[in-house]
Amino acid sequence: MTSTHVHHPTFAEKLRDYSCPLVDLVVDLSLGHVDLPEVLDCPVRRWAWFADMLDHPLWGVATEVPALAALCNEAARLCRWTATGGNADALAHQWRSLVWSLAIAHRFQRSLDETETLTLISDLAVDGADHCAGREMSGFEALLGYIATLRAVHGPAARQVLIRSTEWEAVASSDQADTATG
């Protein structure tokens, strides 16, 4: 019996295929036709990347959605703390506090970019709580939330921002993780 291995394009390859609309990339991700970004494979790198999704000066959400910059920055701090393996009980408490802040923020009329940003942070908060409870999480929903947020904020330029984020290196963020351990 022979095995056949179907090659799935990587996220980065599909992202750089300009003939593929971002919405199709999301569908392909959801159906498993595209491999997830490698950064999601390692929990430490995943959390550091999530932090930069929120507050990186070139492709982070906080600079583009100033009304929610404080929530983005708080979630980024918690992501970095999660990446460094801080005290699980204290970290879980902080993630729960963020959920309450998000619930309050959701009560106000929001623009599309703000709504998508709140959804992204909510996905990260759920992942953070799951992580603190010892449950496995992939970061898939946060990735989809990030794509949706970029589309709301940047429109057609979202692809370029997303490409920059896939070129991310953990080393570039290591000093931020060191200073934000809790």
N, C-alpha and C positions, 0 to 999 in steps of 0.2 A: 504494500500500500504506500503510495507516495503522498507526501504532504505538500500542500500548496500554500505558500505564504503570500498573501495579498499585500502589496506595498501600499501603505497609506502615506500620503504626503504629510510632511510635518506642518505644524501650524505656521511656522515662519515661511516655508515654501509656498503654501497656499495664500498666505497674506501678501506675498510679493507677486502673486499672479493677478495682475490688474484686470484680467478678463473675468475674474470671479468677484462679484459684488460681496460686500461685507455680510449682507444678510444671508447669502448662500454659504459663506464661511461658517456662520453661526449654525446654520442647519447641518452642514457637514460635520461640525464638532459634535452637535447633539446626536447625530446618527452614528458617530464613531468612524466616520469616513476620513477624518483628519486626526492625526495624533496630537495630543495636547502638548503645549509648550513644555520643554524639558525642565524648566524651572519649577514646575509643579511637582516633579518627582521627589524632590528633597524638601522635607518640612522646613528646615532652617532657611533655605533659599526662597521657598514659597512665601514665607511670612515676611522676609525682607523685601521681596518683590512687591507684595501687597502693600507694604508700607510706602514704597516708592510710587506705587500706583496713585496713592493719595497725595503725597507731598513732594514728589520730585520736581525740581524747579523747571525742567524742560517738558515733562509729560505727566506730571501729577495733576490730579483733579482740583486740589485746593486753590491753585492759582487761577483756575478758570471758573470756579464757582465760589466767589468770595463770600457769599451769604452763608456758606456752609464750611468755610475754611477751618473754623475752630473744631467742628466735628471731624473733618478730614484729618486734621493734625492730631486729634486725640486718638482716632482709630489707628493712624500711622504709628503713634507712640506705643499703643497696645500691640500692634503687629510686631514691632521690633522687640518688645518685651517678650512676646510669645516665642519669637525666633531664638532668643537667648535662653529660654527655659527657666524663666523666673518662677517664683513661688506660685504654685498652681492655685491655691486658695485665694491669695491676694489678686492674682491675675483674673480669676473667675469673677471675683467681686467687681473688678474694674470693667470687665466686659459687660456684666449685668448693669452697671451704672450707665454705660454707653447706650444700652438698649433703652433705658428710661429716657435718656436725652433724645434718642431717635424718635421715640413715641411722641414726645412733646413736639419735636420739629415737624413730624408728619401731620400734626393738627392744623398747620398753617397752609394757606394757599401757596402753592409752589409752581415755578416754571418747570418745563420738561427736564431741563438739565439738573435742576435741584431735586426733582422727584427721582430721577435715575441715580443721582449721587446718593440720596438717602437709601435707595434700594441696594446699591453697592455696599454701603457701610453696614446696612442691616445683614446682608449676606455674610460679610466678614465677621460681624458680631456673633452670628449663629455658628460660624466655623470656629471662632475663638472659644465660645462656650463648649462646643463639642470637643475641641482639643483639650480644654481644661478638664473635661469629664473623662478623658481617655478614649474618646471615640475617634475613629478614623475619619478623615475628611480629605477631599481631593482639591478643593479650591475651584472646582468647575463652575459653580454658580457665581462665585466672585469674578472669575474670568468673563463670564457672560455679562455680568453687571458692569464690569469695566468697559467692555465693548459697547454696550448700550449707552453708558454715560458718555463715552467719547463721541459716539454718533450724535447724541443730543447736543453736546457742547461744540463739537468741531464740524459737524455735517460731513461733507465730502473729504475734508482734510483729516478725518479720524484715522484713516488707514495709515497716513504718515506718522501720526503720533503713536499708533499701535506698533508700527515697525520699529520706531525708536525704543519703545518699551521692551520689545523682544530682544534688542541688542544689549540689554541691561546686564551688568556684571555685579555680582555680590560684593566684590572687592571695593567697588565704587561707593558702596553703602556701609562698609564695615565700621567706619568711624561714627556714623549715625547710630548704629546698633550698639556700639560700645557706650555711648553717652545716654542712651535711652533705656537702660535696663531696669528702670523702675525706681 
